Amino acid sequence: EVQLVESGGGLVQAGGSLRLSCAASGAPFGDYVIAWFRQAPGKEREGVSVIANDGSPFYTSSVQGRFTISRDSAKKMVYLQMNSLKIGDTAVYYCAASSPRMVRLWVANPTGREAYDYWGQGTQVTVSA
């Protein structure tokens, strides 16, 4: 079992940057695919970015070119660098982990909530005009 703790959220003006961090503990970090999801008020939780065990990244189209995901296996950390933030990026951001037993779901839909079995508590990101 893995535990996830997010940090780095806050209030930023449109056009600004934030870096979110996700600290993992409790399980072999390299076995897990890690993703960032976000949920805005009144909306479904959506997958934003994924980083596979081999470091391969994936981004949803709305953040492609603005967000960068990375992982430091030695520190058991995953980061989400968010640049050129927009008001529409305002949401609670969640770190999620997909264990090896979820591989079929993850292959079918890397940003589907059903593919992730461990979740952090979330960190609020608010982008103002």
C-alpha positions in Angstrom: 0.0 0.0 0.0 1.2 3.5 -0.8 0.4 6.8 0.9 0.4 10.0 -1.0 0.7 13.6 0.3 0.4 16.6 -2.0 1.8 20.1 -1.4 2.5 23.3 -3.2 -1.0 24.6 -4.0 -1.9 28.2 -3.4 -3.2 31.4 -4.9 -1.6 32.7 -8.1 -2.4 35.3 -10.7 -3.3 34.2 -14.3 -0.1 33.7 -16.2 1.8 32.7 -13.1 3.4 29.4 -12.1 3.2 26.8 -9.3 4.9 23.6 -8.7 2.9 20.8 -7.0 4.7 18.0 -5.1 3.5 14.5 -4.3 5.4 12.6 -1.6 4.9 8.8 -1.7 5.6 6.3 1.1 4.9 2.8 2.1 5.5 0.8 -1.0 8.1 0.3 -3.8 7.7 3.6 -5.6 9.0 2.2 -8.9 6.0 -0.2 -9.2 3.5 2.6 -9.4 2.2 4.8 -12.2 1.5 8.2 -10.8 -1.0 10.8 -12.0 -2.3 14.2 -11.2 -6.0 14.7 -11.3 -8.0 17.8 -10.6 -11.6 18.6 -9.7 -13.2 22.0 -10.1 -16.4 22.9 -8.2 -19.3 21.3 -9.8 -17.2 19.3 -12.2 -16.0 15.7 -12.5 -12.5 14.8 -11.4 -10.3 14.7 -14.5 -6.9 13.3 -15.3 -4.4 16.0 -16.0 -1.1 14.3 -16.4 0.4 10.8 -15.9 4.0 9.6 -15.5 4.7 5.9 -16.1 7.2 3.7 -14.3 9.7 4.4 -17.0 9.2 8.2 -16.8 7.1 8.5 -19.9 4.7 11.5 -19.5 1.2 12.0 -20.7 -0.8 15.2 -20.7 -4.4 16.0 -21.3 -4.8 18.5 -24.2 -5.9 21.4 -22.0 -2.5 21.5 -20.2 -0.2 20.2 -23.0 2.7 22.7 -23.3 2.0 24.4 -20.0 2.4 21.6 -17.4 5.4 19.3 -16.9 5.3 16.1 -14.8 8.4 14.5 -13.4 9.4 11.9 -10.9 12.4 11.5 -8.6 12.4 7.8 -7.7 15.2 8.2 -5.2 13.1 10.7 -3.2 9.8 9.0 -4.0 8.5 12.3 -5.3 6.4 13.3 -8.3 6.2 16.9 -9.3 3.8 18.9 -11.5 5.2 22.2 -12.8 2.4 24.4 -13.9 3.2 27.4 -16.0 1.0 30.0 -17.8 -1.8 29.2 -15.4 -5.3 30.1 -16.4 -8.4 30.8 -14.3 -9.8 27.6 -15.7 -7.0 25.7 -14.0 -8.5 26.5 -10.6 -9.3 23.2 -8.9 -8.3 20.8 -6.1 -5.4 18.8 -7.5 -5.0 15.2 -6.4 -2.0 12.9 -6.7 -3.0 9.3 -7.5 -1.1 6.0 -7.8 -1.9 3.0 -10.0 -0.6 -0.3 -8.6 0.5 -3.2 -10.8 -2.8 -5.0 -10.2 -4.6 -2.1 -12.0 -2.5 -2.4 -15.2 -5.3 -3.5 -17.5 -7.4 -0.6 -16.4 -4.5 1.8 -16.8 -3.6 0.6 -20.3 -7.2 0.9 -21.3 -7.5 4.5 -20.0 -4.4 6.1 -18.4 -6.4 9.1 -17.1 -9.4 7.2 -16.0 -10.2 7.4 -12.3 -10.9 3.7 -12.2 -7.3 2.9 -13.0 -6.0 4.4 -9.7 -6.3 2.8 -6.4 -4.5 5.2 -4.1 -5.3 8.9 -3.7 -3.9 11.8 -1.7 -6.0 14.3 0.1 -5.6 17.1 -2.5 -4.2 20.6 -2.6 -6.1 23.7 -3.7 -4.9 25.7 -6.7 -6.6 29.0 -7.2 -5.8 31.2 -10.2 -7.1 34.7 -10.1 -7.5 37.3 -12.8 
